[in-house]
Amino acid sequence: MQIAKNTAVTINYEMFDLEGKQLDKTEEPIAYLHGGYDNILPLVEEALEGKTVGDSIDVVMEADDAFGEHEPELIRTEDLDVFPQEVTVGMMFEADDPQTGDVLLFRVVDITGGKVTVDANHPFAGVKIRFVGKVVDVRAATDEEIAHGHIHGEHGHQH
Protein backbone atom coordinates (compact mmCIF):
# COMPACT_ATOMS: atom_id res chain seq x y z
CA MET A 1 0.00 0.00 0.00
CA GLN A 2 1.26 3.48 -0.86
CA ILE A 3 1.28 6.34 1.62
CA ALA A 4 -1.58 8.72 0.82
CA LYS A 5 -4.15 10.84 2.66
CA ASN A 6 -5.79 8.97 5.54
CA THR A 7 -3.20 6.23 5.81
CA ALA A 8 -1.63 5.20 9.11
CA VAL A 9 2.13 5.35 8.58
CA THR A 10 4.76 3.84 10.86
CA ILE A 11 8.38 4.94 10.49
CA ASN A 12 11.77 4.80 12.14
CA TYR A 13 13.89 7.93 11.86
CA GLU A 14 17.04 9.74 12.82
CA MET A 15 17.52 13.51 12.87
CA PHE A 16 20.86 15.25 12.47
CA ASP A 17 22.12 18.80 12.33
CA LEU A 18 24.01 19.68 9.15
CA GLU A 19 27.35 18.96 10.84
CA GLY A 20 26.21 15.34 11.25
CA LYS A 21 25.50 15.41 15.00
CA GLN A 22 22.58 13.11 15.83
CA LEU A 23 19.81 15.12 17.49
CA ASP A 24 17.10 12.48 17.84
CA LYS A 25 16.41 8.86 16.96
CA THR A 26 13.42 6.58 17.36
CA GLU A 27 13.85 3.84 19.94
CA GLU A 28 10.58 2.31 18.77
CA PRO A 29 8.81 3.06 15.48
CA ILE A 30 6.38 5.99 15.55
CA ALA A 31 3.00 6.09 13.84
CA TYR A 32 1.17 9.10 12.47
CA LEU A 33 -1.93 9.86 10.40
CA HIS A 34 -0.86 11.00 6.93
CA GLY A 35 -2.66 13.73 5.04
CA GLY A 36 -2.25 17.19 6.56
CA TYR A 37 -3.16 16.48 10.19
CA ASP A 38 -0.04 18.26 11.56
CA ASN A 39 1.24 15.06 13.16
CA ILE A 40 4.66 15.22 11.49
CA LEU A 41 6.85 17.90 9.92
CA PRO A 42 5.19 19.01 6.64
CA LEU A 43 8.28 18.47 4.45
CA VAL A 44 8.71 14.98 5.90
CA GLU A 45 5.07 14.20 5.18
CA GLU A 46 5.51 15.52 1.64
CA ALA A 47 8.59 13.31 1.11
CA LEU A 48 6.71 10.25 2.39
CA GLU A 49 3.77 10.72 0.00
CA GLY A 50 3.56 7.72 -2.34
CA LYS A 51 6.20 5.67 -0.50
CA THR A 52 5.66 2.03 0.54
CA VAL A 53 7.02 -0.29 3.25
CA GLY A 54 10.81 -0.48 3.03
CA ASP A 55 11.22 2.88 1.27
CA SER A 56 13.52 5.50 2.80
CA ILE A 57 13.58 9.29 2.75
CA ASP A 58 16.37 11.80 3.37
CA VAL A 59 15.12 15.37 3.80
CA VAL A 60 17.14 18.51 4.62
CA MET A 61 15.08 21.34 6.09
CA GLU A 62 15.76 24.96 6.88
CA ALA A 63 15.06 25.82 10.52
CA ASP A 64 11.82 27.55 9.57
CA ASP A 65 10.55 24.36 7.89
CA ALA A 66 11.58 22.18 10.85
CA PHE A 67 11.21 23.51 14.41
CA GLY A 68 11.14 27.23 13.65
CA GLU A 69 13.58 30.03 14.11
CA HIS A 70 14.95 30.75 17.58
CA GLU A 71 12.81 33.50 19.13
CA PRO A 72 14.61 35.46 21.89
CA GLU A 73 11.28 36.73 23.27
CA LEU A 74 10.47 33.15 24.33
CA ILE A 75 13.32 33.25 26.87
CA ARG A 76 12.40 34.64 30.28
CA THR A 77 14.14 35.10 33.61
CA GLU A 78 12.08 34.92 36.79
CA ASP A 79 12.76 34.96 40.53
CA LEU A 80 13.53 31.53 41.97
CA ASP A 81 10.79 31.90 44.60
CA VAL A 82 8.00 31.68 41.98
CA PHE A 83 9.08 28.11 41.15
CA PRO A 84 8.60 24.88 43.09
CA GLN A 85 11.37 24.17 45.59
CA GLU A 86 12.65 21.21 43.56
CA VAL A 87 13.19 23.18 40.31
CA THR A 88 16.17 21.87 38.30
CA VAL A 89 17.78 22.60 34.94
CA GLY A 90 16.02 20.56 32.26
CA MET A 91 12.66 20.58 34.06
CA MET A 92 9.68 21.24 31.76
CA PHE A 93 6.46 23.04 32.65
CA GLU A 94 3.51 24.77 31.02
CA ALA A 95 2.65 28.44 31.50
CA ASP A 96 0.30 30.91 29.86
CA ASP A 97 1.76 33.49 27.50
CA PRO A 98 0.46 36.77 28.97
CA GLN A 99 0.39 38.42 25.52
CA THR A 100 -1.44 35.73 23.54
CA GLY A 101 -3.08 33.58 26.21
CA ASP A 102 -1.56 30.50 24.55
CA VAL A 103 -0.14 27.75 26.73
CA LEU A 104 3.61 27.41 26.16
CA LEU A 105 5.93 24.58 27.16
CA PHE A 106 8.99 26.00 28.95
CA ARG A 107 12.31 24.30 29.71
CA VAL A 108 14.48 25.47 32.62
CA VAL A 109 17.87 26.31 31.08
CA ASP A 110 19.71 28.05 33.95
CA ILE A 111 19.46 28.69 37.70
CA THR A 112 21.87 31.33 38.95
CA GLY A 113 21.84 33.85 41.79
CA GLY A 114 18.21 33.38 42.77
CA LYS A 115 17.04 33.66 39.16
CA VAL A 116 15.63 30.97 36.86
CA THR A 117 15.93 31.27 33.09
CA VAL A 118 13.32 29.41 31.06
CA ASP A 119 13.01 28.94 27.30
CA ALA A 120 9.86 28.10 25.30
CA ASN A 121 11.76 27.61 22.04
CA HIS A 122 11.92 24.03 20.78
CA PRO A 123 15.38 22.62 21.64
CA PHE A 124 16.11 22.41 17.88
CA ALA A 125 14.77 25.89 17.03
CA GLY A 126 17.11 27.73 14.69
CA VAL A 127 18.75 24.48 13.53
CA LYS A 128 18.78 23.20 9.96
CA ILE A 129 17.73 19.56 10.16
CA ARG A 130 18.47 16.43 8.16
CA PHE A 131 15.68 13.86 8.65
CA VAL A 132 16.38 10.28 7.56
CA GLY A 133 13.45 7.88 7.80
CA LYS A 134 12.35 4.42 6.75
CA VAL A 135 8.76 3.25 6.26
CA VAL A 136 7.96 0.29 8.52
CA ASP A 137 4.20 -0.06 7.94
CA VAL A 138 1.35 1.53 5.97
CA ARG A 139 -2.33 0.74 6.44
CA ALA A 140 -5.67 2.41 5.89
CA ALA A 141 -6.60 4.58 8.87
CA THR A 142 -9.81 3.74 10.71
CA ASP A 143 -12.80 6.09 10.60
CA GLU A 144 -12.20 6.82 14.29
CA GLU A 145 -8.55 7.74 13.69
CA ILE A 146 -9.54 10.05 10.84
CA ALA A 147 -12.24 11.68 13.00
CA HIS A 148 -9.74 12.20 15.85
CA GLY A 149 -6.92 13.32 13.55
CA HIS A 150 -4.35 10.88 14.92
CA ILE A 151 -3.44 7.20 15.09
CA HIS A 152 -4.62 4.91 17.89
CA GLY A 153 -3.06 1.70 19.14
CA GLU A 154 0.47 0.37 18.85
CA HIS A 155 3.06 3.15 18.30
CA GLY A 156 0.24 5.75 18.14
CA HIS A 157 -1.82 7.86 20.54
CA GLN A 158 -3.64 6.11 23.38
CA HIS A 159 -6.89 7.42 24.86
CORMOHU-V522372 format. One record per backbone hydrogen bond with DSSP energy under -0.5 kcal/mol. NH is the residue of the N-H (numbers start at 0). CO is the residue of the C=O. Records with the same first field share a line. If there is no record, write none. Layout:
NH=CO + CO
//
This chain:
2=50
5=33
6=3 + 33
7=138
8=6 + 31
9=136
10=29
11=133
13=131
14=23
15=129
16=20
17=127
19=16
22=14
23=14
25=12
29=10
30=154
31=8
33=6 + 31
36=32
43=40
44=40
45=41
46=42
47=43
48=44
49=2
50=47
53=134
54=51
56=132
58=130
60=128
64=61
65=61 + 62
67=62
71=69
73=70
74=71
75=117
77=115
79=113
81=78
82=79
86=83
89=107
90=87
92=105
94=103
96=101
97=95
100=96
103=94 + 101
105=92 + 103
106=118
107=90
108=106 + 116
109=116
111=114
114=111
115=77
116=109
117=75 + 115
118=106
119=73
124=121
125=67
126=123
128=60
129=15
130=58 + 128
131=13 + 129
132=56 + 130
133=11
134=54
135=9
136=9
138=7
140=5
145=141
146=142
147=143
148=144
149=144
152=156
155=152
156=150
//
